[in-house]
Amino acid sequence: MPDNRVTRRRAGRPPAGAKEGEKVKDYPQLSIRVPMEMKARLNALSAVTGLAQWRVIVEAIDCFLHDLPPNDRELVDGLSQRLMRAG
């Protein structure tokens, strides 16, 4: 006798965190003031790429970090690791 059960997906959107199983709502919030031009540019980048605004900002920070000299990158990595442990 065949199994006619239908598998149901959970209602709502799947978790959209940076890593598997993470939820954006569990991330700390950040509030910043930026010039109107930058806010408009962030909105446009998000609309054109289909990425959430937080993902655009994370990508920008990663690009900025990548462009730093190696010594500065090491300093940033060390400081951010200490802040994560203390946090």
FENTAWO-V118264 format. One record per residue. N is the residue number from 1. RES is the residue in three letters. SS is DSSP state (H for helix, E for strand, C for the rest). PHI is phi as a letter, one per 40 degrees, with the letter a starting at -180 (none if undefined). D_FIRST is the distance of its C-alpha to the first C-alpha in Angstrom with 1 decimal. Layout:
<<N;RES;SS;PHI;D_FIRST> <N;RES;SS;PHI;D_FIRST>>
This chain:
<<1;MET;C;none;0.0> <2;PRO;C;c;3.8> <3;ASP;C;c;6.6> <4;ASN;C;c;9.0> <5;ARG;C;c;11.9> <6;VAL;C;b;15.2> <7;THR;C;c;17.7> <8;ARG;C;b;21.1> <9;ARG;C;c;24.4> <10;ARG;C;c;27.3> <11;ALA;C;c;29.7> <12;GLY;C;g;33.1> <13;ARG;C;c;34.5> <14;PRO;C;c;33.5> <15;PRO;C;d;36.3> <16;ALA;C;b;39.1> <17;GLY;C;c;41.3> <18;ALA;C;c;43.0> <19;LYS;C;b;40.6> <20;GLU;C;d;36.9> <21;GLY;C;g;36.1> <22;GLU;C;c;39.6> <23;LYS;C;b;40.4> <24;VAL;H;c;43.5> <25;LYS;H;c;44.3> <26;ASP;H;c;44.9> <27;TYR;C;c;47.5> <28;PRO;C;c;51.2> <29;GLN;C;c;52.8> <30;LEU;C;b;55.7> <31;SER;C;b;58.2> <32;ILE;C;b;60.8> <33;ARG;C;b;63.3> <34;VAL;C;b;63.5> <35;PRO;C;d;65.6> <36;MET;H;d;64.2> <37;GLU;H;c;64.0> <38;MET;H;c;61.7> <39;LYS;H;c;59.4> <40;ALA;H;c;59.2> <41;ARG;H;c;58.5> <42;LEU;H;c;55.7> <43;ASN;H;d;54.1> <44;ALA;H;c;54.5> <45;LEU;H;c;53.1> <46;SER;H;c;50.1> <47;ALA;H;c;49.6> <48;VAL;H;c;50.1> <49;THR;H;c;48.0> <50;GLY;C;g;45.2> <51;LEU;C;c;45.8> <52;ALA;C;c;46.4> <53;GLN;H;d;50.1> <54;TRP;H;c;49.6> <55;ARG;H;c;48.1> <56;VAL;H;c;51.1> <57;ILE;H;c;53.4> <58;VAL;H;c;51.7> <59;GLU;H;c;51.9> <60;ALA;H;c;55.6> <61;ILE;H;c;56.4> <62;ASP;H;c;54.7> <63;CYS;H;c;56.8> <64;PHE;H;c;59.9> <65;LEU;H;c;59.3> <66;HIS;H;c;58.6> <67;ASP;H;c;62.0> <68;LEU;C;c;64.0> <69;PRO;C;c;66.1> <70;PRO;H;d;64.4> <71;ASN;H;c;66.7> <72;ASP;H;c;65.8> <73;ARG;H;c;62.0> <74;GLU;H;c;62.4> <75;LEU;H;c;64.3> <76;VAL;H;c;61.7> <77;ASP;H;c;58.8> <78;GLY;H;c;60.8> <79;LEU;H;c;61.7> <80;SER;H;c;58.2> <81;GLN;H;c;56.7> <82;ARG;H;c;59.4> <83;LEU;H;c;58.7> <84;MET;H;c;54.9> <85;ARG;H;c;55.6> <86;ALA;H;c;58.1> <87;GLY;C;c;55.9>>
